[in-house]
Amino acid sequence: MIPAANHFDACRRRANAPLTDPERNRVIGAGTPRFELYHFALSLCSQKVRACLAEKGASYIAHDINIQPGNYHLDYIRLRLLGRAGRDLARGYTGRSSMRTEGFDPAVVPTLLDLRDKQVHVDSVRICEHIDAACDEGTALITAAQRERIDREIAIVDATPHVAILYGAHPDGDFRPRKIRSVMAGVHDRKIAKLRAALERARGDPALEAALDAKIDKESAGKAHVATPDVMRATVREIVATVAALNRRLDDGRVWVCGDAYTMADVMWATSLFRLKWIGMAFCWRGDHPLNDKPQPRVAAYANRLFGRPAFQQAVIRWPGTPTSEYITEYDRDPGPAET
Ligand SMILES: N[C@@H](CCC(=O)N[C@@H](CS)C(=O)NCC(=O)O)C(=O)O
């Protein structure tokens, strides 16, 4: 029996072997990194983790692995599977990325390695919780006193169907950034073709075969989901309602979503609201749009506070490689502080 730590080291070495481009593989922050993050610039779940690491001031090795459309590296999936911990594989598709409701997806980012305890952590919510608990640096983003409220907010963001609105068009008018519209045309077929090819390469490794098989089912369900007009209409209505409900919670004038202190719930909301803006859905709080006429001024002000945080700017808004969009042009003019 190979000791777990040796197995971790061997899987990590194999996964890292092809990751040599210095622009995509680099150390963020100062000091000896405790963490290693496999992520993708545009990935919402990766953005949550990068924002959390930046708020904590933690240093880490960042590997930007381009997972779109479906560049599935078997050694990366093998490494990620070490963090599965018996969870069911995700097979269905609801347009959400929550591991709690959808199951474990073996072929996604982010994945976090804790190099101190040699553990693989999966799922942005779990990863952020681990970082907050493990880091000596920075202030606590999850406090015992606020735990329930923070968890409630995190669950709302986690359940928001962000994946559906990225991969699918609204049937009455595709508001997504122009560049994304063309990238997403036919994306599920391209992913499925790459997954089938990966499955052939994985033959003889039952865990990997099962993982890829489930992912093929999930992507097939995703293709059908985003091609169903009423589903996409309902998805956008749901997000509009989620933002309206957030506005009502902010009605008492609180600065951050759980009160006066910035918490992990704000890390999640920052990422979610910025994604909505980037994708062309700031109409959720601006109103005056065929898909939502009602402005939500508390959310508008809250979003400005969130987007103005230096850690969020560095980790998300100005993160190199994040595709620009015609909806965030105010950030194009000022290149911001140099990357560390
Ligand atoms: N529950 C996971 C979901 C991760 C996830 O869905 N990642 C997306 C990007 S946000 C991804 O890697 N998609 C690529 C693909 O499915 O091929 C988390 O929150 O980390």
The ligand as an SDF file (V2000), in Angstrom:
LIG
                    3D

 20 19  0  0  0  0  0  0  0  0999 V2000
  -18.8280   22.8360   -7.3810 N   0  0  0  0  0  0  0  0  0  0  0  0
  -17.6530   23.2110   -8.0920 C   0  0  0  0  0  0  0  0  0  0  0  0
  -17.9970   23.4590   -9.5510 C   0  0  0  0  0  0  0  0  0  0  0  0
  -16.8160   23.7740  -10.3870 C   0  0  0  0  0  0  0  0  0  0  0  0
  -17.2130   24.1530  -11.8080 C   0  0  0  0  0  0  0  0  0  0  0  0
  -18.3370   23.9240  -12.2660 O   0  0  0  0  0  0  0  0  0  0  0  0
  -16.2490   24.7340  -12.5330 N   0  0  0  0  0  0  0  0  0  0  0  0
  -16.4730   25.2090  -13.8880 C   0  0  0  0  0  0  0  0  0  0  0  0
  -16.0450   26.6520  -13.9890 C   0  0  0  0  0  0  0  0  0  0  0  0
  -16.8460   27.6870  -12.8000 S   0  0  0  0  0  0  0  0  0  0  0  0
  -15.6350   24.4260  -14.8810 C   0  0  0  0  0  0  0  0  0  0  0  0
  -14.4940   24.1270  -14.6150 O   0  0  0  0  0  0  0  0  0  0  0  0
  -16.2010   24.0960  -16.0510 N   0  0  0  0  0  0  0  0  0  0  0  0
  -15.4830   23.4330  -17.1130 C   0  0  0  0  0  0  0  0  0  0  0  0
  -16.2010   22.2620  -17.6670 C   0  0  0  0  0  0  0  0  0  0  0  0
  -17.2220   21.8270  -17.1250 O   0  0  0  0  0  0  0  0  0  0  0  0
  -15.7060   21.7320  -18.6680 O   0  0  0  0  0  0  0  0  0  0  0  0
  -17.0380   24.4460   -7.4490 C   0  0  0  0  0  0  0  0  0  0  0  0
  -17.7730   25.3000   -6.9300 O   0  0  0  0  0  0  0  0  0  0  0  0
  -15.8060   24.5370   -7.4360 O   0  0  0  0  0  0  0  0  0  0  0  0
  1  2  1  0
  2  3  1  0
  2 18  1  0
  3  4  1  0
  4  5  1  0
  5  6  2  0
  5  7  1  0
  7  8  1  0
  8  9  1  0
  8 11  1  0
  9 10  1  0
 11 12  2  0
 11 13  1  0
 13 14  1  0
 14 15  1  0
 15 16  2  0
 15 17  1  0
 18 19  2  0
 18 20  1  0
M  END
$$$$
